[in-house]
């Protein structure tokens, strides 16, 4: 499979080869099933979120394979639950705290797990916007 950076979202362009390949292979397969478009992209991200988590402006391998949030857990064509924007919401609070520390999230020491997930999502979005400028 060619490693064609132009066809990848910018966050994946800044990620490791495994993340790029996982996304590209899942998208190719989804396009065979659903055709090109938004659904194929969503499917590719869903596959990526089982193996990687978004950290700032790129994706890093997760400690454990599995769905990253309640929406990914429910699966299917019309999943329930809340997406976490690439944050591994199923990780431990300690793991989320360490990610928040890496991204210099203010107030992290007083946050509960849900607050850490929300703060990480915002920090990731901020870092991605900065990287695209």
Backbone as CSV, one residue per row, in Angstrom:
resi,resn,N_x,N_y,N_z,CA_x,CA_y,CA_z,C_x,C_y,C_z
1,UNK,0.846,-1.180,0.000,0.000,0.000,0.000,0.890,1.241,0.000
2,UNK,0.650,2.181,-0.921,1.484,3.384,-0.961,1.242,4.263,0.253
3,UNK,2.299,4.906,0.719,2.209,5.808,1.865,2.061,7.225,1.323
4,UNK,0.887,7.536,0.706,0.627,8.800,0.029,0.106,9.828,1.033
5,UNK,0.995,10.695,1.508,0.654,11.653,2.550,-0.449,12.615,2.139
6,UNK,-0.507,13.005,0.869,-1.500,14.010,0.454,-2.931,13.544,0.664
7,UNK,-3.165,12.239,0.603,-4.520,11.709,0.745,-4.914,11.494,2.210
8,UNK,-3.996,11.743,3.120,-4.273,11.500,4.537,-4.631,12.802,5.260
9,UNK,-5.507,12.711,6.262,-5.750,13.880,7.111,-4.439,14.343,7.750
10,UNK,-4.334,15.638,8.018,-3.069,16.200,8.512,-2.608,15.562,9.817
11,UNK,-3.541,15.184,10.686,-3.125,14.565,11.946,-2.440,13.228,11.699
12,UNK,-2.835,12.530,10.653,-2.193,11.259,10.314,-0.874,11.480,9.588
13,UNK,-0.747,12.578,8.874,0.523,12.897,8.224,1.630,13.076,9.260
14,UNK,1.257,13.477,10.468,2.226,13.690,11.546,2.333,12.471,12.470
15,UNK,1.739,11.358,12.081,1.707,10.155,12.920,2.615,9.073,12.357
16,UNK,2.779,8.005,13.134,3.663,6.930,12.700,3.065,6.119,11.548
17,UNK,3.902,5.315,10.929,3.495,4.518,9.763,2.346,3.579,10.096
18,UNK,2.361,2.982,11.275,1.295,2.049,11.672,-0.056,2.767,11.691
19,UNK,-0.104,3.973,12.210,-1.359,4.732,12.239,-1.816,5.043,10.815
20,UNK,-0.893,5.494,9.983,-1.234,5.811,8.590,-1.744,4.579,7.855
21,UNK,-1.051,3.452,8.035,-1.449,2.224,7.356,-2.801,1.710,7.853
22,UNK,-3.026,1.764,9.153,-4.299,1.310,9.715,-5.451,2.102,9.117
23,UNK,-5.311,3.423,9.107,-6.355,4.288,8.548,-6.556,4.013,7.055
24,UNK,-5.460,3.965,6.302,-5.541,3.794,4.849,-6.179,2.453,4.477
25,UNK,-5.781,1.384,5.144,-6.334,0.065,4.838,-7.817,-0.001,5.189
26,UNK,-8.191,0.568,6.336,-9.600,0.561,6.735,-10.430,1.411,5.772
27,UNK,-9.887,2.538,5.344,-10.628,3.405,4.422,-10.807,2.721,3.074
28,UNK,-9.757,2.088,2.594,-9.845,1.367,1.312,-10.927,0.287,1.377
29,UNK,-10.942,-0.470,2.441,-11.947,-1.513,2.619,-13.357,-0.917,2.720
30,UNK,-13.487,0.164,3.474,-14.796,0.811,3.637,-15.297,1.384,2.316
31,UNK,-14.389,1.912,1.517,-14.793,2.457,0.217,-15.285,1.353,-0.712
32,UNK,-14.730,0.149,-0.578,-15.218,-0.984,-1.368,-16.643,-1.341,-0.958
33,UNK,-16.946,-1.202,0.344,-18.272,-1.544,0.850,-19.283,-0.420,0.687
34,UNK,-18.871,0.817,0.980,-19.809,1.935,1.058,-19.621,2.981,-0.029
35,UNK,-18.545,2.884,-0.794,-18.216,3.926,-1.759,-17.431,5.032,-1.080
36,UNK,-16.917,5.942,-1.885,-16.151,7.062,-1.327,-17.101,8.002,-0.596
37,UNK,-16.577,8.671,0.422,-17.400,9.643,1.135,-17.208,9.593,2.626
38,UNK,-18.083,10.311,3.308,-17.979,10.493,4.756,-18.040,9.179,5.527
39,UNK,-18.908,8.259,5.117,-19.047,7.006,5.857,-17.745,6.207,5.841
40,UNK,-17.062,6.178,4.704,-15.789,5.463,4.621,-14.751,6.107,5.539
41,UNK,-14.725,7.429,5.596,-13.807,8.129,6.490,-14.096,7.846,7.951
42,UNK,-15.382,7.863,8.316,-15.759,7.562,9.707,-15.361,6.144,10.081
43,UNK,-15.557,5.225,9.157,-15.201,3.830,9.404,-13.696,3.685,9.607
44,UNK,-12.915,4.392,8.795,-11.452,4.332,8.923,-10.996,4.891,10.265
45,UNK,-11.589,6.008,10.689,-11.234,6.564,11.999,-11.637,5.604,13.116
46,UNK,-12.777,4.937,12.969,-13.206,3.985,14.002,-12.175,2.870,14.158
47,UNK,-11.650,2.379,13.041,-10.614,1.340,13.103,-9.344,1.883,13.756
48,UNK,-8.953,3.085,13.376,-7.759,3.708,13.936,-7.871,3.875,15.448
49,UNK,-9.052,4.243,15.922,-9.241,4.503,17.351,-9.166,3.244,18.205
50,UNK,-9.169,2.064,17.590,-8.976,0.830,18.348,-7.499,0.605,18.665
51,UNK,-6.617,1.177,17.854,-5.183,0.933,18.036,-4.401,2.175,18.444
52,UNK,-4.972,3.365,18.216,-4.266,4.618,18.463,-5.169,5.611,19.193
53,UNK,-4.542,6.576,19.846,-5.264,7.673,20.474,-4.669,8.982,19.993
54,UNK,-5.494,10.010,19.931,-5.013,11.308,19.488,-4.312,11.993,20.663
55,UNK,-3.100,12.458,20.405,-2.316,13.171,21.413,-1.831,14.454,20.748
56,UNK,-2.441,15.551,21.114,-2.082,16.822,20.500,-2.473,16.827,19.036
57,UNK,-1.488,16.963,18.152,-1.763,17.112,16.722,-1.478,15.840,15.919
58,UNK,-1.350,14.675,16.603,-1.047,13.430,15.910,-1.627,12.241,16.688
59,UNK,-1.463,11.045,16.137,-1.974,9.812,16.748,-0.807,8.972,17.259
60,UNK,-0.975,8.402,18.469,0.042,7.534,19.060,-0.585,6.190,19.409
61,UNK,0.218,5.116,19.392,-0.318,3.792,19.739,-0.897,3.773,21.155
62,UNK,-2.019,3.067,21.308,-2.636,2.906,22.619,-1.944,1.785,23.387
63,UNK,-2.077,1.827,24.694,-1.502,0.774,25.526,-2.220,-0.550,25.324
64,UNK,-3.545,-0.487,25.095,-4.332,-1.696,24.902,-5.272,-1.514,23.720
65,UNK,-5.445,-2.580,22.940,-6.358,-2.568,21.806,-7.799,-2.514,22.310
66,UNK,-8.630,-1.753,21.638,-10.049,-1.741,21.971,-10.682,-0.404,21.659
67,UNK,-12.007,-0.341,21.777,-12.711,0.903,21.475,-12.284,2.017,22.417
68,UNK,-12.291,3.245,21.887,-11.769,4.366,22.659,-12.828,5.125,23.443
69,UNK,-14.105,4.921,23.117,-15.159,5.666,23.812,-16.480,4.912,23.719
70,UNK,-17.503,5.428,24.389,-18.784,4.725,24.440,-19.431,4.618,23.065
71,UNK,-19.191,5.567,22.191,-19.747,5.492,20.837,-19.103,4.345,20.061
72,UNK,-17.795,4.204,20.170,-17.097,3.120,19.477,-17.503,1.759,20.044
73,UNK,-17.775,1.700,21.329,-18.197,0.442,21.947,-19.523,-0.038,21.389
74,UNK,-20.447,0.898,21.119,-21.773,0.499,20.650,-21.751,0.068,19.193
75,UNK,-20.845,0.639,18.383,-20.649,0.223,16.994,-21.893,0.293,16.133
76,UNK,-21.801,-0.331,14.970,-22.943,-0.400,14.063,-23.120,0.847,13.229
77,UNK,-24.129,0.813,12.374,-24.390,1.915,11.449,-24.883,3.176,12.160
78,UNK,-25.581,3.014,13.285,-26.120,4.157,14.017,-25.749,4.026,15.490
79,UNK,-24.457,4.214,15.816,-24.006,3.966,17.187,-24.534,4.985,18.195
80,UNK,-24.706,4.508,19.410,-25.083,5.364,20.536,-23.807,5.828,21.230
81,UNK,-23.974,6.621,22.267,-22.827,7.012,23.071,-22.220,8.315,22.611
82,UNK,-21.222,8.728,23.349,-20.570,10.014,23.113,-19.172,9.791,22.536
83,UNK,-18.880,10.397,21.379,-17.522,10.283,20.848,-16.567,11.143,21.681
84,UNK,-15.300,10.779,21.698,-14.317,11.526,22.493,-13.230,12.142,21.619
85,UNK,-13.467,12.227,20.328,-12.526,12.924,19.449,-11.125,12.342,19.399
86,UNK,-11.010,11.043,19.539,-9.699,10.412,19.491,-9.051,10.207,20.848
87,UNK,-9.605,10.827,21.891,-9.097,10.614,23.248,-9.535,9.214,23.681
88,UNK,-8.645,8.456,24.284,-8.982,7.113,24.763,-9.727,7.240,26.085
89,UNK,-11.034,7.513,25.979,-11.863,7.736,27.168,-11.991,6.484,28.030
90,UNK,-11.654,5.320,27.487,-11.713,4.080,28.257,-10.413,3.802,29.010
91,UNK,-9.419,4.646,28.832,-8.153,4.490,29.560,-8.357,4.865,31.027
92,UNK,-7.394,4.526,31.834,-7.479,4.854,33.263,-7.372,6.364,33.467
93,UNK,-7.844,6.809,34.623,-7.733,8.223,34.966,-6.258,8.630,35.024
94,UNK,-5.419,7.742,35.516,-3.990,8.025,35.604,-3.389,8.256,34.207
95,UNK,-3.792,7.427,33.257,-3.304,7.586,31.885,-3.764,8.928,31.316
96,UNK,-5.027,9.252,31.511,-5.563,10.521,31.009,-4.841,11.697,31.671
97,UNK,-4.567,11.579,32.957,-3.845,12.628,33.672,-2.454,12.829,33.058
98,UNK,-1.761,11.730,32.759,-0.420,11.826,32.158,-0.487,12.497,30.785
99,UNK,-1.500,12.166,30.000,-1.675,12.823,28.693,-1.948,14.312,28.898
100,UNK,-2.763,14.651,29.882,-3.063,16.060,30.171,-1.799,16.791,30.604
101,UNK,-0.946,16.118,31.345,0.328,16.697,31.772,1.213,16.966,30.547
102,UNK,1.280,15.996,29.617,2.055,16.165,28.381,1.598,17.391,27.599
103,UNK,0.277,17.621,27.593,-0.294,18.718,26.813,-0.462,19.992,27.643
104,UNK,0.064,19.976,28.870,0.044,21.134,29.756,-1.373,21.677,29.991
105,UNK,-2.308,20.761,30.269,-3.691,21.142,30.557,-3.752,21.724,31.964
106,UNK,-4.214,22.959,32.052,-4.313,23.618,33.368,-5.461,23.034,34.180
107,UNK,-5.252,22.907,35.482,-6.284,22.422,36.397,-6.472,20.920,36.382
108,UNK,-5.595,20.197,35.724,-5.757,18.747,35.561,-5.778,17.998,36.884
109,UNK,-5.074,18.498,37.886,-4.979,17.766,39.154,-6.301,17.721,39.909
110,UNK,-7.225,18.607,39.596,-8.523,18.611,40.293,-9.644,18.031,39.436
111,UNK,-9.330,17.564,38.236,-10.362,17.073,37.311,-10.685,15.601,37.561
112,UNK,-11.973,15.263,37.368,-12.347,13.855,37.371,-12.109,13.288,35.968
113,UNK,-12.385,12.033,35.769,-12.060,11.369,34.504,-12.783,12.020,33.319
114,UNK,-14.078,12.282,33.451,-14.836,12.903,32.350,-14.301,14.291,32.014
115,UNK,-13.918,15.045,33.028,-13.362,16.380,32.798,-12.011,16.296,32.090
116,UNK,-11.208,15.285,32.448,-9.930,15.089,31.766,-10.146,14.772,30.285
117,UNK,-11.121,13.910,29.991,-11.424,13.570,28.590,-11.804,14.834,27.821
118,UNK,-12.706,15.632,28.382,-13.131,16.872,27.712,-11.959,17.839,27.531
119,UNK,-11.133,17.984,28.562,-9.986,18.895,28.486,-8.967,18.410,27.451
120,UNK,-8.762,17.096,27.380,-7.840,16.549,26.394,-8.359,16.755,24.976
121,UNK,-9.658,16.588,24.801,-10.256,16.821,23.491,-9.996,18.259,23.040
122,UNK,-10.214,19.200,23.933,-9.978,20.613,23.613,-8.504,20.885,23.343
123,UNK,-7.630,20.300,24.145,-6.195,20.500,23.958,-5.742,19.910,22.615
124,UNK,-6.258,18.734,22.276,-5.930,18.115,20.989,-6.389,18.999,19.833
125,UNK,-7.610,19.509,19.930,-8.139,20.381,18.875,-7.272,21.633,18.719
126,UNK,-6.859,22.207,19.847,-5.995,23.396,19.824,-4.671,23.099,19.125
127,UNK,-4.048,21.985,19.509,-2.765,21.607,18.923,-2.893,21.324,17.427
128,UNK,-3.983,20.714,17.032,-4.210,20.431,15.607,-4.378,21.728,14.836
129,UNK,-5.153,22.657,15.383,-5.322,23.968,14.698,-3.988,24.665,14.536
130,UNK,-3.165,24.665,15.608,-1.849,25.317,15.542,-0.964,24.654,14.484
131,UNK,-1.004,23.341,14.404,-0.160,22.611,13.454,-0.578,22.891,12.011
132,UNK,-1.832,23.217,11.802,-2.328,23.471,10.440,-2.052,24.898,9.969
133,UNK,-1.667,25.782,10.892,-1.425,27.184,10.521,-0.152,27.345,9.734
